[in-house]
Amino acid sequence: MIRIITLALLLVAGYCVAEECVPHVTIDMPMRDGVKLPTDIYLPDPEARNLPCILIRAPNGRRTYAHVLAPMAASGYAVAIQDTRNLLDAEGRTFPYLSDGWGVQQDGYDAVQWLANSPYTNGKIGTYGVSAQGITQLLMAPSRPPNLTCQHIGIAASSLFEQGIFAGGQLRKHQVESWLGYYAPHPTVLAEVAKQHRYNDVWAELDTVSVAHRVDAPAIHHGGWYDIFIQGTIDAFVSRQERGGKGARGKQKLVIGPWTHFWPEEQRLGDFKVPEAGQQVPVDYSAMRWFDYYLKGIDNGIANLPSVTYYVMGPFDGSPSSGNVWRYADSWPPPSALTPFYLAPGGKLLADKAAPLESLSYYHDPANPVPTIGGNNLFLASGPMDQRPIEERDDVVVFTTEPLTQDLEVTGRVLAQILLGTDQDDTDIVVRLCDVYPDGRSILIADGIQRLSDAAPLDRRIGCNKGPRRLDIDLWSTSIVFAKGHRIRISISSSNFPRYDIATNRHRSDTSEAPHPIAENTLFFGGVRGSRILLPVIKR
């Protein structure tokens, strides 16, 4: 079972004192196609009516967090917690979220409007929840329920394809298998999902970023730098803040801390603890303050808080730097200079002119993949962890700067542009960005993956196994100060298992059971267009 208690959950009215919270009312709420969704309603007292309402739509079950969510009713709210359709399917064949958006079935819309017309509410409905409950909120908003007044959304994917299921053409293996094992465990569901490795009409119906113009609700979006959905949180904020409808544009807030998906229940941050400065957001963006403003009309000033509040990470061991501080911005990302660091011979990573043209080969054996150590994971160990155990392998190549002469802040989206060829039909490339401490620890900051066949050859007259392709590897977003005396490192390999599925070095269509071939993959670097990583550097 997924256990998620985040910062926002700790900022609600309180916990139930009793072992179990008993709802005042349980309703089988009818949807437009006649399906009825069990919904518990909690009230300040049994006779309370005509209240502002907080709705939580829960793919993980309406009773899972009742002891945390129900106490919000004590602050003068009707709190409605609803099972979504996947929970009605005893065989586990129903992929969650397919009826939660703006398509033929619009369960979120129907739930909001049913509550708005019920005697329990005054017609003002806010939505709340994290992770799976956050995703149902994001999907609901483009259906434009007239009575959706505001949202408070935590650690959620705003487009399930790239942010939740696939990345760079490769399945997020451990995450998807574990997640579907809980929400839709029938094996046919995983098999069908794994086939959908290209963005298509199915994924378009689960892509809220592309329909941000349909959203009219103000919202707070909160996440953590090592959360599995951090880019989804950022993309939701940016798309609605800049392209949302009249009620949403300019009325979004973004809060990002130095956290994993399970913060604050999980106090570890990879090999470290969450820094003391990152334990608490310095400004109150709590759900109750947000709901009091929008649902009760209490002028508490929350709408005037900064649009963006984010934590700039620094050395996790607490050594001195200009990092480990909270900063504020009017928009995301803050202004930066996209700065290239070039791969160079001898394992060097150079910020100045690129080196002469050269190449370097390494091998990828599908039977012996490079293991996952930390990063943005769900049920694997997550956070900033030491990568030296994998950097010592002969199928991982590293490129490192000289020790920095001054602090270097990187805040924004990180992109690697790598020239790669292979002697097989296909392969993957994995890029990891690390902060190398003076004692030699190589701490993971961000990583990304890309399937080679998804990139066009530089010379279209030759195939991918005859020459290089330029791959743009998205390492998502971060905010980190590489401290004076530290070094910046990127490592290149072709696997990160079990975070991602293993590249077989064959065409996707080749499903034969013959042993998978070992690939000899070749990196090309040098010249101003050679392999490099682009870091968004902040000048202060």
N, C-alpha and C positions, 0 to 999 in steps of 0.2 A: 504494500500500500504506500502511496506517496504521502509523505508527511511534510507539509510546508507551513511554517509559521514565520512570516516575514515581519519586517519593521512595521509595516502598516497595520498588521494584525495586533501588534502590541500597543498601538496607539488608539485602539477603539475603547469603548467604555469600560471594559474589564472582562474577567473570566467568570463563567458560571461557578457558583460555589458548589453546587451539587455535582454528583458523578455524571448525571445526565440532565440535559435540558429538554423539557417537555413543551412542545408548541401549544399555543392557545387554540390554534385552528390548523387543521390539515385539509387541503383542498386538492381534488383531482382537476387541475386547471385545463380546460379544453383549448386545443389549438385549432387552427382553421381547417385542418383535415379530419378533425374528430378525435385525434390522439389526445389522451389526457396525461398530463405530467404532474406527479405528486409534488405538492408545494406546502411547506410548513410556514406558518405565519406566527411570529412572536410579537407581543404587544407589551406596552408598559403595565397594563393591567387588563383583565379579561374583557372589560366593558369599553375599552378605549376604541375610538373610531375617528375618522376624518384626520388622519395623521400623515405627515410626510413619510415617504416609504423608501427603504433601502432594499434593493433586489440583488440577490446572489444566485446566479445560475451555475449549477455545480455538476460537471461531468464526473467528479469523484464522489458524488453522493451528498444529499442534503443534510445528513446527520454527521458527516465527517468532522466539520468544524463548528457544529452548533454551539459547543461550549465556549467558543471564542466569539462567534458572530452574534448569537442571540442577545448578549448583554447590551448591544447597541440600542435595543428597544428601550432600555431604562432611561435613555436620554430623550425620550419623547418621539420615537420612530416606530413605525410598523416595519419589521424586518421579515422579508419573504425569502426563503431558501428553497430552490427548485431543483429537482432531478432533471437532467437532460436525457434525450432519447436513448443514448447508448446504454443507460442503466435499465431500460425496459426490456432489453434484449438478453434473455437468459443464456443464449448460445454464444454471445460475444461476437457476433458478426457485423455489428454496426459501427462503422468508423465515426468517431465523435465529430461534431461541428457541422455536418453536412446540412442540417436543418436550422442552424443558428444564425445564418446570415441574411442576405437580401434576395435570395432566390425564390423558388416556388414556395417552399416552406420557410416561414419566418417566425420561429418559436420565440425569439427574443422580443420581437415586435409584439406578438400576441400576448406575451406575459406582461409586458409593460402596460399595454392598453387594458388588459383585464383588470389589473390592479388599480389602474387609474379610475376605472368605472365601478370599483367595488366600494362598499361602505367603509372599508378599513383605511382608505387613504384620502388625502385631499387633492389628488391628481398630480402631485409632484413626486416623480420617481427618480431616484439616483441609483446607480449600480456600483457594485463593489466586488473585489476579489482579486486573487493572485494566481499566476500560472494558468492552469486550465480554466479557472473562473475568470481570469483576465482575458483569455482568448475569446470566451463567449461574449464578453463586453465589447471587444474590438469588432467582432463580427456583427453584433447587434446594431451598432451605431449607424452603419450605412443604410439600414432599412428605414431609418428616420421615424421611429415611434414619436408621435406628436407630444407625448407626455414624458419623454426621456429628458430630464433636466440637467443631469451632470453625471460624471463617471470618475471613479478612483481605481486605476488600473496598475497592477504590479506584475513584473517579471513575465511578460507575455509576448508571444510571437504575433506580429502583425501581418505576416505572410508565411504560411506554413511550409511552403515548398523549400525555399532556400534557408529560412531561419530555423525550421524545425525538423525537416525530413531529409533533404538532400543539401549538400554543399559542394560547389564546384563540380557537380555531376556525380558525386559519390554519396552513397547512403550513409547517414549517421547511424551506424549499425547498432551499437550498444544502447544508445538513447531511444531509438525507434522500437527496437525489440522489447526493451524494458517498459516503455511507455504504453505500447499497444498490448503488452502482456497484462497490463492493469486495466486499460480502458476498453480494449476490443481484442480479447485473447484468442479468438478462433484463428487458426493458422492461415486460413484463406485471406484474412484481412492483410496480414503482413505480406503475403505473396503478391497480392494485388497492388499494394502500395509500392513495393519494390520495383514493379514493372513501370511505374509512372516516373521515370527518371528525367523526363523532359517537362518543362513548364507547359501545361495544357489547360483545357477548359475546366478540368477538375480543380487544378490548383488556382486558377483565376477566381473561382468562387470562394477561395479561402485566402485571397490577397486583398486585405483592406487598404493597403497603401495606394493601390491603383484607383480606389474609389473614395479617396479622402474627401473629395468635393461633395460627397453625399452626406457627410457627417455634420451635425449641427450642435453637438453637445460639448461643453467645456470639460476638460479632464486633466487629472494629474496622472503622469506616467512615472513609475519609479522602477529602478533596476540596479544591478551591480556589475562591475567591470568583469567579473568572472562568472556571471550568470549565463546560462545556455541561450537565453533570448535577448542578450543585451542589444544586439543590432536591431532586433524587432522593436524593443522599447524606444530606441532612438528614432527609428523610421516612423513609428506611429506618431510620436511627438512632432517631428519635422513635417510630415505630410499633412497633418491636421492643422498645425500652426500656420503653415504657409499656403495650403491649398484647400483647407476645410471650408465648409459652408459658413454662412453668416454667424451662426451661433457658436462655431468652433474656432474659426480663424482668429489667431491672436489671443485665444483664451485657454491655451494649453500650458501646463507646467511639466518640467522634466527634472527629476532628481536621480542622481547616480552616485552610489557609494562604493567603497572597496569591499564588495560582498560577492558571495556565491549564491546559487539558487536557493539554498536553505538557510541563509542568514535571517534572523539572528539565532535560530535554534542551533545552528552549527557555527560555533565560534572560531573554528579553524579557518585559515585562509591559506590553503596549500601547506607548505612547510612552516608556516608562521601562524600567528594569531592576527585577527583583525586589528589594525593599529588603533591605539587609544583615541586618536583624533577622529577616526572613522567610525567609532562606535555609535555616534549620534549625530543626526543632521542638525546643524546649528539653527535652522529655521523650521518652524512648525508647519509642515505640509500634511498633517494628519488627516485621516478620513473624516473624523468627526468635525474638525474645523471646516473642511471643504463642504460637507453636507450641511452644517449649520448655516453657512453663507448662502448656498444655492437653494437648499430645500426649506430653510426656516427664515431666510432673509435677514440673518444677523450680520451686521456690518462689522466683521472681525478683522478686516484688512487682508485676508488671504489672497484676494484677487490682485492686490498690489505688490505681492512678493515677486522676486526675480523670476523670469520665465525659466531660467536654467540654473540649477544648483548642482555642482559636480565636485567630486573629490579627485584631486591630483595626487596619484600615488607617488611614493618615493621609496627609498630602500626599506624593505620590509623588516629588516633587523633593527630599525630605529636609528641607524647612523645618520649623521647630519646631512642635510640637503635642503633645497628650496621646495621640496615636495612634501607629501603628507599634510596637505592643507585643502580646505574647501574654497572653491571659487564660484563666482556668479557670472552669468552672461545673459544677454538679451535674446540670443538665438544660438542655434547649433549648426555647425561647429563654430567655435570662436576663431577669429582670424589667425591664420598660420601661414608659414612658408613651406610648401611641399619640397622637401629636401632629399635629393638622391644620395644613397650610399651604394657604391658599386662593388660587385664581387671582383676580386683580383687574384692573380696567382699567389701561391704561398698561403692561402687561407686568409687573405687580407680583405677587409671591408673598408673602402676608401671614400671619403667625402669630397675629395678633390677630383682632378681630371681622371677619367677612366684609364685603366691599364691597357696595354696592347691586346689584340685579339688572341685569345687562347681558349682551350677547352679542357674539360676534366670529366672523367667517367667514373661511375659507381654502379653497383649492381642492386637489383631489386629481386629478391627471392620470395614469391608469395607464400612459400612454406615456412618462412622465417621472418615475419613482419617486424618492423620497429614498433615497440609497445608504446601505448599511451601513458604518459606521466604528467598528470595535471592538465590544466586548461579549463575551458568552459564546458564542464560535463554535468550530467544529471546524477547518475548512480555510480559513476566512477569517481575516484579521488579527484578533486577539482581544486583550482586555484594556482598560485605561483609556486611551482615545484622545480627542484634542481634537475636539469636535463643531462648532467654529466654521464649518467649510466648509458644513455643512448648515444651521446656524442662520441663515445669511445668505440662505437661499432664501425666496421669498415663499409657499411652501406649508408652511412650518414656523413656528409661533408659539411664543414663549418667554415664561416668567414667572420672575422672579428676585427674591430677597430683597435687602434692604440688606446691606452687609457685616456679618458676625457680630461681636458685641462680646465673645464668648467661645467657646471650643471647644464643639462640639455633637456628641455621639456618637450614631450611629444604628446599632443592632444588632438584627437580627430581620427579619421579613418586611415588605416595603414594598407598600402598596396605593394605587392612585389611583382615585378615584371621580369620574368625569367625566360631565357632562351634554352630550350631543351629538345633533344632528340632521343630516339630509342631504336634498338635493333629488333624490337618486337612489334606486334600489331598495335599495341596501346599500352599505356601505363598511367600512373598518377604522379603528381609532384606534391610534396608537403613542405611548407615553409614555416619555420618557427622563429619568432623574434624573442631574444633573451637579453637579460641584463646580467652581465658578468661582474660579480663582486670581486673586490681585491683579493679575497681568499680563494678565488677560483670557482665558487658556486655560479652556475649558469641558470638563472631563474627565468622561467617561462613567463612572457608577458602576453603574447598573442600568437595565434597560428592560423593557417589556412590550407586548403587543398584544392587541386584542380585536375580534371581528367584531360590528358593530352589531346585526345581526339576531338575534344570540344573547341580547340583552338585551330585557326587556319594556319597552314604552312606559310613560312615567309616567302618561299618560292613555290607557287602553285603548280609548277611543272613536276615537282617531286613529291612523293608521299612522306608521311610523318616519320617513317623509319629510314629515310634517306637524308634528312636534313632537319634543322631545328624549327620549332614553332615557338612563337612568343606567347607565353601564358601570363594572364593577369590574375594573380592570386589575391583574393580578398581576405585580409586578416582581421576584418571588422574594425571596431573602434576601441580606443583605449585613451587613458590619460596617465602619464608616468614621467617622472623626472629621473633620467639616467644621471646619477650623481657624479660629481668630479672624482676622478680616480677609478670609476667603473668603466667597463667597455660594453659596446653594443655588438651583439652577435646574431647572425642568422644561420640556421642549419637547414640543409636540403636533404631530403630523403624521398622515398616513394610509398611510405606507409605510416599509419598512425592507428594502430589496432589495439583494442576493439572500438575505439571512438568512431572510426570509419571502416567500412567494408574494405576488403583487400582487393587491390588491382590484380587481376589474373594475368595481365600482359597480353590478353587476347581481345578480339573484337567482342562487343557486348553480345552479339548474336551467337557466339561460339559457346555452347553449353556442354560440350563434350566432357567426358570424365577423364580424359587423358591428363597426365601430370602437367601442371602449369609451368610454362617455360620461365627461366630466369632471364630478366631483361638487363642489358647493358645500356644504361641511360647516360647521356652526355650533356653536360652543362657547357654553354658557350658564354664567354664573358669578355669584356674589353670593348673599347670604343664608347662613344657617348650614348649609344643605344643598347649597350650590353646589359647583361643581367644586373638587376639592381633592386633595392627596396626603397620605397618613397615614404618618408616620415614627415608628418605634419608638425613642424617645429614652431613652437611659440617663442617669440622674442619678448622679454620683459625688461 
